[in-house]
Amino acid sequence: MPIDVIDHLVGVQEGDPVFALRLQRPEAKRNAQSSYDALFSSDELKHVSRLERLAIAYWAVALAHSNTAAHYGKLLAAESPQTIAALEAALSDAVTTGPYGDYPKGPLTVENVDGLHWTASPELTAALGIRLTAALEHTHLLTYRPRDASADALQTLLNAGWDTTGIVTLSQLVSFLNFQLRVVAGLTVLKGELR
């Protein structure tokens, strides 16, 4: 039986109550796994390499304080020990709390909250390159300040060497990871309650 990554991350097996619970929503379970497979087992790596996908994945879930960071960290370490080391060294300066940012001018501006606008250090850029560090900065934006996403932010990615297909894949990746870590967190709580 192929591994279902969410079952793996939650630590459930056939016969567990949470395993049975997930079987009640077979389409949701199948689609979540299909999304994971499409993003991480794709042969189409022209626009976003496997290393970039794993680095962005580790960065996104580590910024969110998710236990799933261990999974992506292990995959990234197997692909590039230098990259995981550089990301781990940079993480403490990037982790904060959120969400925050500014709404467009209007009634919601009373809810504007200021926060960290993280940019990669020169050392991290030297280690990982402009293209990947631009993606890490964009991931930080989407994780903590999604309301600040703008055409200028997308232009920054284009200037760093990303094309539109790569930017779409990057955005899908970050969106999927935020979905996945919430599902894993919820199922982990249920796992404790359904014992």
C-alpha positions as CSV (number, residue, x, y, z in Angstrom):
1,M,0.0,0.0,0.0
2,P,1.5,3.4,-0.9
3,I,2.2,5.8,1.9
4,D,-0.3,8.5,2.6
5,V,1.9,11.4,3.7
6,I,-0.7,12.9,6.0
7,D,-1.3,9.6,7.8
8,H,2.5,9.3,8.0
9,L,2.9,12.8,9.5
10,V,0.1,12.3,12.0
11,G,1.4,8.8,12.9
12,V,-1.7,6.8,12.2
13,Q,-2.0,3.4,10.8
14,E,-4.8,1.2,9.5
15,G,-7.1,0.3,12.4
16,D,-6.5,3.6,14.3
17,P,-9.6,5.7,14.9
18,V,-8.2,8.6,12.9
19,F,-7.3,6.3,10.0
20,A,-11.0,5.2,10.0
21,L,-12.1,8.8,10.2
22,R,-10.1,9.8,7.2
23,L,-11.6,6.9,5.2
24,Q,-15.0,8.6,5.6
25,R,-13.8,11.4,3.2
26,P,-12.0,9.3,0.5
27,E,-12.0,12.2,-2.0
28,A,-10.4,14.6,0.4
29,K,-7.8,12.1,1.4
30,R,-7.0,11.1,-2.2
31,N,-6.9,14.7,-3.4
32,A,-4.5,15.8,-0.6
33,Q,-2.2,12.9,-1.5
34,S,-2.4,13.7,-5.2
35,S,-1.5,17.3,-4.5
36,Y,1.5,16.2,-2.5
37,D,2.6,13.8,-5.3
38,A,2.2,16.5,-8.0
39,L,4.3,19.0,-6.0
40,F,7.0,16.7,-4.8
41,S,7.2,13.7,-7.2
42,S,6.7,15.6,-10.4
43,D,9.0,14.9,-13.4
44,E,8.3,18.5,-14.5
45,L,11.1,20.3,-12.7
46,K,11.9,22.9,-15.5
47,H,10.3,25.8,-13.6
48,V,10.9,24.8,-10.0
49,S,13.7,22.2,-9.2
50,R,13.3,19.5,-6.6
51,L,15.8,21.2,-4.4
52,E,13.8,24.5,-4.6
53,R,10.6,22.7,-3.8
54,L,12.1,21.0,-0.7
55,A,13.8,24.2,0.5
56,I,10.6,26.2,0.2
57,A,8.6,23.4,1.8
58,Y,10.9,23.2,4.8
59,W,11.0,27.0,5.1
60,A,7.2,27.4,4.9
61,V,6.4,24.8,7.6
62,A,9.3,25.8,9.9
63,L,8.1,29.4,9.8
64,A,4.7,28.1,10.9
65,H,6.2,26.3,13.8
66,S,4.8,23.0,12.4
67,N,6.0,19.6,13.5
68,T,5.9,18.7,9.8
69,A,9.2,20.6,9.4
70,A,11.0,17.4,10.5
71,H,9.6,15.6,7.5
72,Y,10.6,18.2,5.0
73,G,13.9,18.9,6.7
74,K,14.9,15.2,6.4
75,L,14.0,15.2,2.7
76,L,16.0,18.4,2.1
77,A,19.0,17.2,4.1
78,A,19.1,14.1,1.8
79,E,19.0,16.4,-1.2
80,S,21.4,19.1,0.0
81,P,22.9,19.2,3.5
82,Q,24.3,22.7,2.7
83,T,20.9,24.1,2.0
84,I,19.3,22.7,5.2
85,A,22.2,24.0,7.2
86,A,21.9,27.5,5.7
87,L,18.1,27.6,6.3
88,E,18.4,26.4,9.9
89,A,21.0,29.1,10.5
90,A,18.7,31.8,9.1
91,L,15.5,30.6,10.7
92,S,15.7,32.3,14.1
93,D,15.9,35.7,12.4
94,A,12.8,34.9,10.2
95,V,10.4,33.3,12.7
96,T,7.8,35.6,14.2
97,T,4.1,35.6,14.8
98,G,1.4,36.7,12.5
99,P,-0.6,37.3,10.4
100,Y,0.0,41.0,10.0
101,G,0.2,43.6,7.2
102,D,-1.8,46.3,5.7
103,Y,-5.2,46.2,4.0
104,P,-6.0,48.4,1.0
105,K,-7.3,51.8,2.0
106,G,-10.8,51.4,3.4
107,P,-12.7,50.3,6.5
108,L,-10.3,47.4,7.2
109,T,-7.3,49.6,7.6
110,V,-8.1,49.8,11.4
111,E,-7.0,46.2,11.5
112,N,-3.5,46.9,10.0
113,V,-0.8,45.4,12.1
114,D,2.9,46.0,11.6
115,G,5.4,43.2,11.8
116,L,8.7,41.8,10.5
117,H,9.5,42.3,6.8
118,W,12.1,39.6,6.5
119,T,14.8,39.8,3.9
120,A,17.5,37.3,3.3
121,S,20.9,38.2,4.8
122,P,23.9,38.6,2.4
123,E,25.3,35.3,3.9
124,L,22.1,33.4,3.1
125,T,21.9,34.9,-0.4
126,A,25.6,34.0,-1.0
127,A,24.9,30.4,0.1
128,L,21.6,29.8,-1.8
129,G,21.6,32.3,-4.6
130,I,19.3,35.2,-5.5
131,R,16.6,33.0,-7.1
132,L,16.0,30.8,-4.1
133,T,16.3,33.5,-1.5
134,A,13.7,35.6,-3.4
135,A,11.4,32.6,-3.1
136,L,12.1,32.3,0.6
137,E,11.3,36.0,1.1
138,H,8.1,35.5,-0.9
139,T,7.2,32.4,1.3
140,H,7.7,34.6,4.4
141,L,5.4,37.2,2.9
142,L,2.7,34.6,2.1
143,T,3.0,33.0,5.5
144,Y,3.0,36.1,7.8
145,R,1.8,39.0,5.6
146,P,-0.5,37.6,2.9
147,R,-2.5,40.8,2.8
148,D,0.6,42.5,1.6
149,A,0.9,40.3,-1.5
150,S,1.2,42.6,-4.5
151,A,2.3,43.0,-8.1
152,D,5.5,44.4,-6.8
153,A,6.1,41.2,-4.8
154,L,5.6,39.2,-8.0
155,Q,7.9,41.5,-9.9
156,T,10.6,40.8,-7.3
157,L,10.4,37.1,-8.1
158,L,10.5,37.8,-11.9
159,N,13.6,40.0,-11.4
160,A,15.2,37.1,-9.5
161,G,14.8,34.7,-12.4
162,W,11.4,33.1,-11.7
163,D,9.0,32.8,-14.6
164,T,5.2,32.9,-14.3
165,T,4.8,29.1,-14.3
166,G,7.4,28.9,-11.5
167,I,5.7,31.6,-9.5
168,V,2.3,29.8,-9.8
169,T,4.0,26.5,-8.7
170,L,5.7,28.3,-5.8
171,S,2.3,29.8,-4.7
172,Q,0.6,26.4,-5.0
173,L,3.3,24.9,-2.9
174,V,3.0,27.4,-0.1
175,S,-0.8,27.1,-0.2
176,F,-0.7,23.3,-0.1
177,L,1.8,23.3,2.8
178,N,-0.4,25.7,4.9
179,F,-3.4,23.4,4.2
180,Q,-1.4,20.3,5.0
181,L,0.1,21.5,8.3
182,R,-3.4,22.6,9.5
183,V,-4.9,19.1,8.6
184,V,-2.0,17.4,10.4
185,A,-2.4,19.6,13.5
186,G,-6.1,19.0,13.6
187,L,-5.8,15.2,13.1
188,T,-3.0,15.1,15.7
189,V,-5.4,16.6,18.3
190,L,-8.1,14.2,17.3
191,K,-5.7,11.3,17.6
192,G,-5.1,12.2,21.2
193,E,-8.9,12.5,21.9
194,L,-9.9,9.4,20.1
195,R,-7.6,7.0,21.9
